[in-house]
Structures are given as C-alpha cells and as structure tokens.
Amino acid sequence: MGAYRTITLMLKGYAVGKGTDIEGYFKIQNRDIKGYDHEKNHFEISFRGLNEDAQPYFTLIHFTSNLNGNMNCTLDDVITTIDLNRNYGITEVIGKRVYGSSEEVQFFGHMLGLLKEAFPALFTQTLTIKGNKSYVQMREHLLGYPEDFKQLFRQKLEEKDTRRAHGAYIFDTLTSRINPEDWGQSETIILRKSIGKGKWDYQPPHPDM
C-alpha cells in the first residue's frame, strides 16, 4: 500500500457496557503502509503481520465512551497484541505502540480524529447483542483482543442483559478514506524501479492511485 495513495482504512470494534459508560477496542484490519517520506527515506507503518515465530500480531485502539457516544482515546491508547496460541486464541498485550517516525505520529493522530468524529453516529445506530448469541460463536472474531476484555465480553453475553449501559456491542466495520495530504504526505511522487537499469527513478502516480 503506497504512502502517497489514498488509503482505505478499516476498523472493526467491540465494546461492553460498564454501567455509566462503555469500553472497547477497535482492531485495524489493514496490514501495513509502505512508502517514502519527503526526504526520500523509506518507512513502513505496520498494523498486522507475523513475528519471527509466525504468531499473528494486531494493532488495536482502546477507547471509552459515555452513553451519548462521546469517545475518549489518545495515541497512548493504541496498543499491540499477539496471539500466542492459534487454536485457543490466547492473546497477550505487548504494550503501547512505539511510534518509529513522525509519519506514524501524524497518521495515527489523524486516524484517531476520524474515529472520534464517526463514533457518535456509529454508537447511536448500534444495538446491544441479543441474548441468543453465545461466546463460542464470537471467539474467532475476538482473536487479537486482550484476554481480560474477552472474558468481560463473555460475561456480558452470559448475563443476556441488553440494556445500553450493560450489554455487549459489535460495531459494523468503520471505513474511512485517508488522503495523502491529510497526514502530511503532500508530495505527489512515488518510487518505482527503472526497467533494466537497476536504479530508482521518480514518476508521478496515476490519477486513480
């Protein structure tokens, strides 16, 4: 996924009611962004992938919200998790995301702004899960989510309480289009390899890219 292209970002969220507010996570469905900054240095923003032991890791955004859909989340709420066991879906939280470049900080800052803007409408139109849904049906969908959250989600399903402040939520996938200039990528060049020369040259991207 090129840095100078418009990015279609996909977020999938789950949450639980905690009496006076709700708490949950959005998982980034995209894999990565690769590109070059204004000084022509290569950078990569990874969202999902494999570590050396071929265990899948995920980038999640932790958030809280009141019952009006006013969301709280900051750059410190972006975390990384890893699934230690694919068969049982045991997840470990590695910690807060470490931002390796100014491009990452700009990108995530813009992304969180879009999420906060879109969340009130998303929350308003989302009902709590009906009481006939079991955790076994949900377990595979919750891969990558922290263990304590998965257990709380399971508890909410077992209680079968569908009140807004007490039930469990599955949000529709939130899709946002992010333009290059929205996060500081104002250049209109991309790198591509010259045919047969083994050197890098610069060409303007196709208008549809």
PAVEX-699223 format. One line per field, with one value per atom (N, C-alpha, C): residue in three letters; x, y, z. Coordinates in nm, 4 decimals. Layout:
N
r <- c(ala:...)
east <- c(X:...)
north <- c(Y:...)
up <- c(Z:...)
This chain:
209
r <- c(met:met:met:gly:gly:gly:ala:ala:ala:tyr:tyr:tyr:arg:arg:arg:thr:thr:thr:ile:ile:ile:thr:thr:thr:leu:leu:leu:met:met:met:leu:leu:leu:lys:lys:lys:gly:gly:gly:tyr:tyr:tyr:ala:ala:ala:val:val:val:gly:gly:gly:lys:lys:lys:gly:gly:gly:thr:thr:thr:asp:asp:asp:ile:ile:ile:glu:glu:glu:gly:gly:gly:tyr:tyr:tyr:phe:phe:phe:lys:lys:lys:ile:ile:ile:gln:gln:gln:asn:asn:asn:arg:arg:arg:asp:asp:asp:ile:ile:ile:lys:lys:lys:gly:gly:gly:tyr:tyr:tyr:asp:asp:asp:his:his:his:glu:glu:glu:lys:lys:lys:asn:asn:asn:his:his:his:phe:phe:phe:glu:glu:glu:ile:ile:ile:ser:ser:ser:phe:phe:phe:arg:arg:arg:gly:gly:gly:leu:leu:leu:asn:asn:asn:glu:glu:glu:asp:asp:asp:ala:ala:ala:gln:gln:gln:pro:pro:pro:tyr:tyr:tyr:phe:phe:phe:thr:thr:thr:leu:leu:leu:ile:ile:ile:his:his:his:phe:phe:phe:thr:thr:thr:ser:ser:ser:asn:asn:asn:leu:leu:leu:asn:asn:asn:gly:gly:gly:asn:asn:asn:met:met:met:asn:asn:asn:cys:cys:cys:thr:thr:thr:leu:leu:leu:asp:asp:asp:asp:asp:asp:val:val:val:ile:ile:ile:thr:thr:thr:thr:thr:thr:ile:ile:ile:asp:asp:asp:leu:leu:leu:asn:asn:asn:arg:arg:arg:asn:asn:asn:tyr:tyr:tyr:gly:gly:gly:ile:ile:ile:thr:thr:thr:glu:glu:glu:val:val:val:ile:ile:ile:gly:gly:gly:lys:lys:lys:arg:arg:arg:val:val:val:tyr:tyr:tyr:gly:gly:gly:ser:ser:ser:ser:ser:ser:glu:glu:glu:glu:glu:glu:val:val:val:gln:gln:gln:phe:phe:phe:phe:phe:phe:gly:gly:gly:his:his:his:met:met:met:leu:leu:leu:gly:gly:gly:leu:leu:leu:leu:leu:leu:lys:lys:lys:glu:glu:glu:ala:ala:ala:phe:phe:phe:pro:pro:pro:ala:ala:ala:leu:leu:leu:phe:phe:phe:thr:thr:thr:gln:gln:gln:thr:thr:thr:leu:leu:leu:thr:thr:thr:ile:ile:ile:lys:lys:lys:gly:gly:gly:asn:asn:asn:lys:lys:lys:ser:ser:ser:tyr:tyr:tyr:val:val:val:gln:gln:gln:met:met:met:arg:arg:arg:glu:glu:glu:his:his:his:leu:leu:leu:leu:leu:leu:gly:gly:gly:tyr:tyr:tyr:pro:pro:pro:glu:glu:glu:asp:asp:asp:phe:phe:phe:lys:lys:lys:gln:gln:gln:leu:leu:leu:phe:phe:phe:arg:arg:arg:gln:gln:gln:lys:lys:lys:leu:leu:leu:glu:glu:glu:glu:glu:glu:lys:lys:lys:asp:asp:asp:thr:thr:thr:arg:arg:arg:arg:arg:arg:ala:ala:ala:his:his:his:gly:gly:gly:ala:ala:ala:tyr:tyr:tyr:ile:ile:ile:phe:phe:phe:asp:asp:asp:thr:thr:thr:leu:leu:leu:thr:thr:thr:ser:ser:ser:arg:arg:arg:ile:ile:ile:asn:asn:asn:pro:pro:pro:glu:glu:glu:asp:asp:asp:trp:trp:trp:gly:gly:gly:gln:gln:gln:ser:ser:ser:glu:glu:glu:thr:thr:thr:ile:ile:ile:ile:ile:ile:leu:leu:leu:arg:arg:arg:lys:lys:lys:ser:ser:ser:ile:ile:ile:gly:gly:gly:lys:lys:lys:gly:gly:gly:lys:lys:lys:trp:trp:trp:asp:asp:asp:tyr:tyr:tyr:gln:gln:gln:pro:pro:pro:pro:pro:pro:his:his:his:pro:pro:pro:asp:asp:asp:met:met:met)
east <- c(0.0859:0.0000:0.0896:0.0880:0.1773:0.1407:0.2418:0.2170:0.1481:0.1717:0.1157:-0.0193:-0.0764:-0.2084:-0.3142:-0.4364:-0.5469:-0.5638:-0.5705:-0.5766:-0.7196:-0.7702:-0.8991:-0.8719:-0.9020:-0.8751:-1.0003:-0.9829:-1.0957:-1.0758:-1.1743:-1.1687:-1.2893:-1.2642:-1.3714:-1.3712:-1.4872:-1.4918:-1.5875:-1.5500:-1.6330:-1.6260:-1.7352:-1.7375:-1.8344:-1.8226:-1.9128:-1.9577:-2.0824:-2.1328:-2.0831:-2.0469:-1.9925:-2.0739:-2.2034:-2.2925:-2.3157:-2.2111:-2.2251:-2.1576:-2.0784:-2.0103:-1.9872:-1.9201:-1.8828:-1.7327:-1.6758:-1.5327:-1.5127:-1.4164:-1.3947:-1.2670:-1.2565:-1.1391:-1.1828:-1.1099:-1.1198:-0.9913:-1.0058:-0.8900:-0.8729:-0.7506:-0.7222:-0.7114:-0.7950:-0.7998:-0.6915:-0.6391:-0.5341:-0.4050:-0.3159:-0.1889:-0.0771:-0.0485:0.0595:0.0531:0.1344:0.1560:0.3062:0.3497:0.4910:0.5089:0.6153:0.6370:0.7665:0.7774:0.8963:0.8550:0.9295:0.8963:0.9504:0.9374:0.9768:1.1264:1.2062:1.3497:1.3911:1.2935:1.3150:1.3615:1.3405:1.3746:1.2568:1.2861:1.1803:1.1235:0.9938:0.9316:0.8163:0.7782:0.6687:0.5862:0.4552:0.3632:0.2886:0.3195:0.2586:0.1391:0.0324:-0.0860:-0.1048:-0.0786:-0.0963:0.0149:0.0543:0.1575:0.1988:0.3188:0.3716:0.5065:0.5308:0.6639:0.7517:0.8692:0.9637:0.9096:0.8221:0.7665:0.6351:0.6048:0.4839:0.3569:0.3609:0.2411:0.1799:0.0514:-0.0091:-0.0145:0.0183:0.0019:-0.0960:-0.1539:-0.2603:-0.2397:-0.2874:-0.2887:-0.4318:-0.4522:-0.5848:-0.5866:-0.7054:-0.7263:-0.8228:-0.7734:-0.8597:-0.9363:-1.0623:-1.1403:-1.2446:-1.2898:-1.4076:-1.5018:-1.6289:-1.7283:-1.8436:-1.9026:-2.0254:-2.1410:-2.2600:-2.3748:-2.4309:-2.3673:-2.4023:-2.3069:-2.2102:-2.1167:-1.9970:-1.9723:-1.8545:-1.7332:-1.6457:-1.5361:-1.4099:-1.3374:-1.2054:-1.1029:-1.0015:-0.8883:-0.7754:-0.6529:-0.5356:-0.4318:-0.3193:-0.2112:-0.1603:-0.1713:-0.1290:-0.2234:-0.3428:-0.4403:-0.4247:-0.3299:-0.3014:-0.2049:-0.2483:-0.1676:-0.1414:-0.0449:-0.0122:-0.0361:-0.1005:-0.1236:-0.0725:-0.0542:-0.0073:-0.0844:-0.1216:-0.1894:-0.0842:-0.0810:0.0195:-0.0196:-0.1490:-0.1972:-0.3127:-0.2916:-0.3944:-0.5176:-0.4962:-0.6087:-0.7048:-0.6487:-0.7318:-0.7461:-0.6727:-0.6849:-0.6429:-0.5338:-0.4848:-0.4025:-0.4419:-0.3819:-0.3025:-0.1881:-0.1063:-0.0902:-0.1040:-0.0823:0.0667:0.1270:0.2695:0.2924:0.2038:0.2155:0.1707:0.1989:0.1643:0.2462:0.1863:0.2578:0.3755:0.4888:0.6059:0.6067:0.6007:0.5940:0.7355:0.7653:0.9010:0.9363:0.8385:0.8664:0.7586:0.7897:0.6907:0.5713:0.5952:0.4851:0.3827:0.4309:0.3401:0.2571:0.3217:0.2501:0.1434:0.1794:0.0829:-0.0333:0.0001:-0.1037:-0.2009:-0.1500:-0.2371:-0.3155:-0.2538:-0.3263:-0.4462:-0.4250:-0.5360:-0.6409:-0.5954:-0.6870:-0.7756:-0.7187:-0.7977:-0.9005:-0.8634:-0.9586:-1.0782:-1.0535:-1.1626:-1.2508:-1.1890:-1.2639:-1.3545:-1.3014:-1.3814:-1.4994:-1.4757:-1.5813:-1.6920:-1.6534:-1.7511:-1.8222:-1.7631:-1.8159:-1.9555:-1.9908:-2.1252:-2.2375:-2.2296:-2.3331:-2.3283:-2.2077:-2.1931:-2.2530:-2.2273:-2.2790:-2.4313:-2.4837:-2.6285:-2.7044:-2.6494:-2.7199:-2.6927:-2.6096:-2.5740:-2.6484:-2.7204:-2.7902:-2.6996:-2.7285:-2.6541:-2.6898:-2.6023:-2.6222:-2.7394:-2.8238:-2.9376:-2.8903:-2.9748:-2.9373:-2.9172:-2.9433:-2.9277:-2.7905:-2.6985:-2.5640:-2.4710:-2.3953:-2.3050:-2.1616:-2.0785:-1.9384:-1.8638:-1.9005:-1.8357:-1.8493:-1.9638:-1.9856:-1.8970:-1.8573:-1.7831:-1.6325:-1.5877:-1.4474:-1.3498:-1.3784:-1.2874:-1.2798:-1.3918:-1.3940:-1.3149:-1.2920:-1.2219:-1.0741:-1.0208:-0.8773:-0.8031:-0.6999:-0.6214:-0.6669:-0.7865:-0.8338:-0.7803:-0.7522:-0.6943:-0.7804:-0.7155:-0.7853:-0.8880:-0.8535:-0.9485:-1.0731:-1.0551:-1.1705:-1.2565:-1.1932:-1.2686:-1.3512:-1.2942:-1.3679:-1.4855:-1.4657:-1.5751:-1.6841:-1.6428:-1.7381:-1.8191:-1.7517:-1.8183:-1.9190:-1.8792:-1.9682:-2.0949:-2.0790:-2.1947:-2.2897:-2.2346:-2.3199:-2.3958:-2.3298:-2.3940:-2.5030:-2.4839:-2.5848:-2.7085:-2.6934:-2.8046:-2.8758:-2.8009:-2.8551:-2.8344:-2.9431:-2.9330:-2.9498:-2.9479:-2.9560:-2.8306:-2.8476:-2.7378:-2.6148:-2.6358:-2.5232:-2.4656:-2.5232:-2.4800:-2.4522:-2.4949:-2.4802:-2.3476:-2.3367:-2.2182:-2.2506:-2.1497:-2.1683:-2.0748:-2.1291:-2.0488:-2.0783:-1.9763:-1.9963:-1.9705:-2.0480:-2.0192:-1.8793:-1.8149:-1.6810:-1.6851:-1.5993:-1.5918:-1.4856:-1.5258:-1.4345:-1.4135:-1.2880:-1.2537:-1.1515:-1.1668:-1.0681:-0.9776:-0.8471:-0.7489:-0.6624:-0.6664:-0.5881:-0.4445:-0.3488:-0.2075:-0.1850:-0.2484:-0.2252:-0.2845:-0.3755:-0.4371:-0.3370:-0.2309:-0.1324:0.0097:0.0183:0.1481:0.2175:0.1543:0.2180:0.1769:0.2244:0.1806:0.2536:0.3630:0.4352:0.3483:0.3730:0.2940:0.3806:0.4926:0.5824:0.5826:0.6061:0.6271:0.7519:0.8091:0.9286:0.8924:0.9564:0.9426:1.0764:1.1014:1.2302:1.2308:1.3375:1.3509:1.3721:1.3092:1.3203:1.4613:1.5272:1.6571:1.7742:1.7521:1.8628:1.9076:1.8196:1.8552:1.8653:1.8122:1.8158:1.6734:1.6635:1.5319:1.5087:1.3924:1.3574:1.2217:1.1848:1.0629:0.9618:0.8392:0.7341:0.6074:0.5290:0.4014:0.3061:0.2290:0.1357:0.0192:-0.0434:-0.1638:-0.2740:-0.3609:-0.4647:-0.5551:-0.5736:-0.6623:-0.5940:-0.4646:-0.3927:-0.4058)
north <- c(-0.1186:0.0000:0.1237:0.2039:0.3170:0.4329:0.5019:0.6106:0.7290:0.7471:0.8639:0.8363:0.7202:0.6886:0.7162:0.7329:0.7411:0.6051:0.6042:0.4805:0.4560:0.3369:0.2972:0.2222:0.2862:0.2289:0.1587:0.0373:-0.0416:-0.0741:-0.0403:-0.0642:-0.1477:-0.2529:-0.3371:-0.3281:-0.2945:-0.2675:-0.3537:-0.3795:-0.4499:-0.3726:-0.3738:-0.2989:-0.3635:-0.3233:-0.3718:-0.2536:-0.2598:-0.1579:-0.1800:-0.0700:-0.0817:0.0002:0.0182:0.0881:0.2324:0.3119:0.4542:0.4890:0.3980:0.4225:0.2887:0.2908:0.1668:0.1687:0.0498:0.0366:-0.0685:-0.0447:-0.1422:-0.1187:-0.1878:-0.1805:-0.1820:-0.1079:-0.1192:-0.1847:-0.2872:-0.3533:-0.3036:-0.2677:-0.2225:-0.3437:-0.3485:-0.4636:-0.4595:-0.3413:-0.3285:-0.3938:-0.4216:-0.4837:-0.3816:-0.2993:-0.2017:-0.0934:0.0079:0.1144:0.1239:0.1196:0.1337:0.2523:0.3282:0.4421:0.5142:0.6366:0.7187:0.8562:0.9102:1.0417:1.1500:1.2756:1.3874:1.3909:1.3248:1.3204:1.1924:1.1226:1.0001:0.8829:0.8899:0.7784:0.6817:0.5514:0.4506:0.4395:0.4232:0.3955:0.2981:0.2324:0.1367:0.1494:0.1553:0.1563:0.0235:-0.0630:-0.1959:-0.1980:-0.2638:-0.2802:-0.4256:-0.5172:-0.6590:-0.7340:-0.8463:-0.9238:-1.0425:-1.0923:-1.2082:-1.1724:-1.2255:-1.2065:-1.3238:-1.3369:-1.4399:-1.5806:-1.5983:-1.7303:-1.7554:-1.6703:-1.6846:-1.6758:-1.5948:-1.5707:-1.4381:-1.4343:-1.3099:-1.2017:-1.0795:-0.9677:-0.8671:-0.7851:-0.6945:-0.5569:-0.4542:-0.3186:-0.2835:-0.2458:-0.2137:-0.0742:-0.0149:0.1161:0.0990:0.1180:0.1099:0.2413:0.2344:0.3564:0.3393:0.4520:0.4574:0.5615:0.5511:0.6452:0.6549:0.7746:0.7842:0.7335:0.7355:0.6776:0.7685:0.8834:0.9708:0.9530:0.8658:0.8401:0.9319:1.0045:1.0915:1.0069:0.9850:0.8901:0.9544:0.8760:0.9152:0.8131:0.8591:0.7752:0.8672:0.8295:0.9089:0.8193:0.8773:0.7994:0.6920:0.7179:0.6182:0.4994:0.5114:0.4025:0.3068:0.3345:0.2429:0.1369:0.0109:-0.0962:-0.2055:-0.2905:-0.4055:-0.5329:-0.6306:-0.7602:-0.8713:-0.9882:-1.1034:-1.2263:-1.3104:-1.4361:-1.5445:-1.5967:-1.6964:-1.8370:-1.8600:-1.9931:-1.9788:-2.0204:-2.0021:-2.0879:-2.2087:-2.2994:-2.2478:-2.1867:-2.1396:-1.9871:-1.9199:-1.7750:-1.7023:-1.7451:-1.6799:-1.5580:-1.4429:-1.3163:-1.2526:-1.1973:-1.1235:-0.9803:-0.8846:-0.7444:-0.7155:-0.6773:-0.6447:-0.5093:-0.4147:-0.2827:-0.1733:-0.0495:0.0643:0.0602:0.1109:0.1155:0.2121:0.1711:0.2575:0.3228:0.4556:0.5276:0.5512:0.4897:0.4921:0.6125:0.6942:0.8084:0.9137:1.0346:1.1425:1.1101:1.0311:0.9908:0.9079:0.8193:0.7376:0.8231:0.9167:1.0035:1.0842:1.1406:1.2163:1.1286:1.0086:0.9208:0.8800:0.8319:0.7866:0.9014:1.0182:1.1343:1.1679:1.1650:1.1915:1.0813:0.9556:0.8428:0.8511:0.8839:0.8945:1.0072:1.1154:1.2243:1.1786:1.1007:1.0470:0.9523:0.8709:0.7752:0.8466:0.9469:1.0227:1.0925:1.1410:1.2104:1.1152:0.9937:0.8990:0.8191:0.8093:0.7164:0.7504:0.8759:0.9027:0.8451:0.8623:0.8069:0.6551:0.5989:0.4534:0.3938:0.4576:0.4075:0.4199:0.5301:0.5527:0.4474:0.4063:0.3131:0.1661:0.1400:0.0032:-0.0407:-0.1518:-0.2076:-0.3082:-0.3329:-0.4361:-0.5735:-0.6706:-0.8044:-0.8724:-0.9360:-1.0084:-1.1272:-1.1714:-1.2745:-1.4133:-1.4334:-1.5678:-1.5898:-1.4954:-1.5072:-1.5682:-1.6701:-1.7339:-1.6884:-1.7033:-1.6632:-1.7539:-1.8806:-1.9735:-1.9226:-1.8644:-1.8090:-1.6870:-1.6187:-1.4938:-1.5123:-1.6264:-1.6419:-1.6139:-1.6661:-1.6457:-1.4986:-1.4268:-1.2850:-1.1994:-1.2503:-1.1739:-1.2074:-1.2775:-1.3018:-1.1680:-1.1599:-1.0368:-0.9403:-0.9603:-0.8727:-0.9208:-0.8304:-0.8699:-0.9714:-1.0599:-1.1668:-1.1138:-1.0091:-0.9579:-0.9006:-0.8399:-0.7875:-0.9018:-1.0063:-1.1204:-1.1870:-1.1968:-1.2571:-1.1695:-1.0380:-0.9465:-0.9527:-0.9636:-0.9761:-1.1051:-1.2112:-1.3394:-1.3287:-1.2612:-1.2431:-1.1675:-1.0646:-0.9858:-1.0709:-1.1568:-1.2436:-1.3428:-1.3949:-1.4907:-1.4264:-1.2992:-1.2280:-1.1957:-1.1908:-1.1631:-1.0316:-0.9362:-0.8038:-0.7145:-0.6701:-0.5926:-0.4423:-0.3976:-0.2530:-0.1834:-0.0598:0.0131:0.0233:0.0392:0.0595:-0.0711:-0.1853:-0.3113:-0.4217:-0.4057:-0.5127:-0.5100:-0.5998:-0.6092:-0.5559:-0.5011:-0.4375:-0.4966:-0.5138:-0.5402:-0.4271:-0.3508:-0.2395:-0.2839:-0.2285:-0.2507:-0.1994:-0.2609:-0.2162:-0.0693:0.0093:0.1526:0.1747:0.2294:0.2515:0.4001:0.4409:0.5815:0.5908:0.6905:0.7170:0.8303:0.8023:0.8995:0.9412:1.0688:1.1214:1.1499:1.1449:1.1668:1.2988:1.4060:1.5370:1.5481:1.4559:1.4613:1.4327:1.3603:1.3290:1.3657:1.4786:1.5372:1.4856:1.3952:1.3409:1.4234:1.5446:1.6362:1.6163:1.5395:1.5142:1.4305:1.4426:1.3667:1.2674:1.2265:1.1329:1.0001:0.8944:0.7631:0.7046:0.6065:0.5439:0.4212:0.4042:0.2794:0.2497:0.1248:0.0848:0.0983:0.1564:0.1696:0.0327:0.0090:-0.1200:-0.1380:-0.2461:-0.2825:-0.1994:-0.0983:-0.0127:-0.0404:-0.0989:-0.1273:-0.0033:0.1097:0.2335:0.2784:0.3694:0.4228:0.5552:0.5694:0.6999:0.7414:0.8640:0.9197:0.9478:0.9004:0.9215:0.9635:1.0502:1.0883:0.9691:0.9520:0.8382:0.8565:0.7456:0.7510:0.8229:0.9027:0.9776:0.8910:0.7645:0.6767:0.6134:0.6340:0.5695:0.6511)
up <- c(0.0000:0.0000:0.0000:-0.1038:-0.1172:-0.0277:0.0222:0.1154:0.0487:-0.0817:-0.1477:-0.2118:-0.1831:-0.2341:-0.1284:-0.1724:-0.0784:-0.0119:0.1195:0.1968:0.2430:0.2212:0.2755:0.4056:0.5180:0.6490:0.7009:0.7527:0.8021:0.9493:1.0317:1.1756:1.2183:1.2968:1.3492:1.5007:1.5599:1.7026:1.7816:1.9062:2.0035:2.1344:2.2104:2.3359:2.4337:2.5606:2.6649:2.7500:2.7983:2.8882:3.0296:3.0976:3.2336:3.3341:3.3039:3.3964:3.3603:3.3579:3.3247:3.1928:3.1414:3.0143:2.9454:2.8311:2.7635:2.7401:2.7245:2.6991:2.5916:2.5038:2.3985:2.3209:2.2088:2.1223:1.9768:1.8952:1.7502:1.7013:1.6187:1.5593:1.4168:1.3824:1.2463:1.1556:1.0538:0.9638:0.8562:0.8265:0.7253:0.7725:0.6777:0.7145:0.7329:0.6335:0.6509:0.5443:0.5658:0.4678:0.4462:0.3214:0.2899:0.1973:0.2192:0.1318:0.1617:0.1116:0.1279:0.1759:0.2719:0.3248:0.2319:0.2777:0.1912:0.1627:0.2488:0.2265:0.1542:0.0992:0.0219:0.1076:0.2391:0.3262:0.3341:0.3279:0.3324:0.4737:0.4849:0.6138:0.5938:0.7022:0.6982:0.8255:0.8097:0.9230:0.9198:1.0152:1.0184:1.1123:1.0707:1.1536:1.1956:1.1049:1.1287:1.0594:1.1164:1.0498:1.1324:1.1062:1.1764:1.2370:1.3565:1.4123:1.3715:1.4314:1.3885:1.4095:1.5068:1.5357:1.4625:1.3644:1.2828:1.3655:1.4721:1.5517:1.5066:1.4813:1.4319:1.5399:1.5015:1.5933:1.5339:1.6221:1.5825:1.6451:1.5775:1.6314:1.6686:1.7959:1.8474:1.9071:1.9065:1.9682:2.0841:2.2050:2.3227:2.3362:2.3791:2.3949:2.5043:2.5551:2.6415:2.5822:2.6171:2.5648:2.6642:2.6740:2.7521:2.6666:2.7234:2.6534:2.5450:2.5246:2.4126:2.2947:2.3116:2.2032:2.1989:2.3078:2.3131:2.3529:2.2593:2.2754:2.3305:2.4103:2.4586:2.4114:2.3390:2.3020:2.2569:2.2908:2.2569:2.1911:2.1525:2.0933:2.1892:2.3202:2.4190:2.4261:2.3678:2.3699:2.2526:2.1645:2.0541:2.1063:2.1045:2.1621:2.0587:2.0920:2.0078:2.0882:2.0267:2.0910:2.0015:2.0616:1.9854:2.0304:1.9354:1.9678:1.9900:2.1116:2.1477:2.1044:2.0886:2.0527:1.9557:1.8329:1.7297:1.7567:1.8127:1.8352:1.9415:2.0451:2.1552:2.1567:2.0705:2.0618:2.1865:2.2491:2.3709:2.3314:2.3825:2.3411:2.4540:2.4184:2.5150:2.4656:2.5572:2.5228:2.5321:2.4204:2.4204:2.4864:2.4598:2.5203:2.4260:2.4640:2.3803:2.2523:2.1475:2.0203:2.0315:1.9777:1.9711:1.8330:1.8311:1.7040:1.6523:1.5374:1.4868:1.4021:1.3651:1.2792:1.2968:1.2498:1.2559:1.1667:1.0588:0.9717:1.0484:1.1344:1.2137:1.3083:1.3748:1.4681:1.3948:1.2809:1.2016:1.1566:1.1095:1.0582:1.1689:1.2807:1.3882:1.4502:1.4594:1.5110:1.4240:1.2934:1.2011:1.2084:1.2174:1.2233:1.3479:1.4631:1.5858:1.5757:1.5073:1.4862:1.4046:1.2994:1.2183:1.2992:1.3832:1.4645:1.5639:1.6304:1.7270:1.6586:1.5388:1.4645:1.4210:1.3809:1.3279:1.4360:1.5545:1.6542:1.7069:1.7338:1.7874:1.7025:1.5712:1.4823:1.4822:1.4835:1.4843:1.6115:1.7238:1.8513:1.8575:1.8094:1.8126:1.7330:1.6200:1.5326:1.5670:1.6685:1.7051:1.8307:1.8207:1.9354:2.0066:2.1341:2.2050:2.1482:2.1733:2.1188:2.1889:2.1106:2.1668:2.2498:2.3399:2.4354:2.3794:2.2508:2.1936:2.1310:2.1477:2.0917:2.1959:2.1584:2.2536:2.2292:2.3323:2.3202:2.2218:2.2161:2.1231:1.9799:1.9480:1.8142:1.7884:1.8962:1.8850:1.8985:1.9498:1.9895:1.8764:1.7583:1.6467:1.6056:1.6183:1.5821:1.6802:1.8006:1.9034:1.9116:1.8108:1.8068:1.8067:1.8891:1.8965:2.0039:2.0599:2.1665:2.3011:2.3945:2.5232:2.5977:2.6726:2.7427:2.8418:2.9184:3.0172:2.9499:2.8321:2.7606:2.7066:2.6541:2.6025:2.7125:2.8315:2.9427:2.9852:2.9841:3.0177:2.9113:2.7861:2.6760:2.6925:2.7292:2.7523:2.8667:2.9730:3.0881:3.0483:2.9673:2.9232:2.8394:2.7547:2.6737:2.7615:2.8639:2.9523:3.0371:3.0712:3.1505:3.0682:2.9374:2.8452:2.8775:2.9268:2.9583:2.8363:2.7753:2.6515:2.6724:2.7973:2.8220:2.7694:2.7235:2.6599:2.7496:2.8786:2.9694:3.0234:2.9835:3.0429:2.9416:2.8186:2.7202:2.6467:2.5485:2.4637:2.3241:2.2580:2.1273:2.0226:1.9030:1.7832:1.6859:1.6508:1.5589:1.4149:1.3237:1.1820:1.1516:1.0523:1.0143:0.9732:1.0367:1.0085:0.9017:0.7882:0.6768:0.6544:0.6475:0.6239:0.5124:0.4277:0.3229:0.3699:0.3683:0.4149:0.2974:0.2639:0.1532:0.1971:0.1058:0.1424:0.2155:0.1670:0.2284:0.3681:0.4044:0.5375:0.6486:0.6164:0.7202:0.6779:0.6063:0.5771:0.4538:0.3785:0.2588:0.1370:0.1297:0.0251:-0.1071:-0.1049:-0.2286:-0.3233:-0.4495:-0.5478:-0.6234:-0.5619:-0.6295:-0.5574:-0.6337:-0.5757:-0.6389:-0.5716:-0.6261:-0.7074:-0.8187:-0.8931:-0.9593:-0.9845:-1.0382:-1.1908:-1.2419:-1.3871:-1.4489:-1.5609:-1.6279:-1.6842:-1.6394:-1.6946:-1.6469:-1.5630:-1.5207:-1.3777:-1.2997:-1.1617:-1.0751:-1.1218:-1.0449:-1.0144:-0.9201:-0.8838:-0.9552:-1.0121:-1.0679:-1.0141:-1.0373:-0.9837:-1.0927:-1.0715:-1.1696:-1.0961:-1.1550:-1.0913:-1.0910:-0.9845:-0.9777:-1.0721:-1.1062:-1.1865:-1.1078:-1.1722:-1.1006:-1.0144:-1.0512:-0.9759:-0.8565:-0.8386:-0.7294:-0.6004)
